[in-house]
Amino acid sequence: MKVKENLKLRKIGTNYALVPIGEKESNFPNLIQLNEVGAFLWEQLQQGKSTDELINILQNEYDTDYNILKEDVNSFIEICINHNLLE
């Protein structure tokens, strides 16, 4: 799973957004807003982390139940896929 290179994560005030970069992305219909955890996951995906690695990283960071994190990470990945953010 790989993030599209033409999307850059930007911090705008206290919010995060994925901003399309490049000529062919000028028709990108929506600004994708992320919360702090979503931005963190996006950064990890940019580094090539797998779904299991994302879950483990979050579990170490937030000390939350593995199954809850698995559902949340899978949901995030599914949203990214549905919005055509991943290759």
Secondary structure as GFF3:
##gff-version 3
##sequence-region A 1 87
A	DSSP	beta_strand	7	12	.	.	.	ID=ss1
A	DSSP	beta_strand	15	20	.	.	.	ID=ss2
A	DSSP	three_ten_helix	23	27	.	.	.	ID=ss3
A	DSSP	beta_strand	32	34	.	.	.	ID=ss4
A	DSSP	alpha_helix	36	46	.	.	.	ID=ss5
A	DSSP	alpha_helix	51	62	.	.	.	ID=ss6
A	DSSP	alpha_helix	66	82	.	.	.	ID=ss7
###
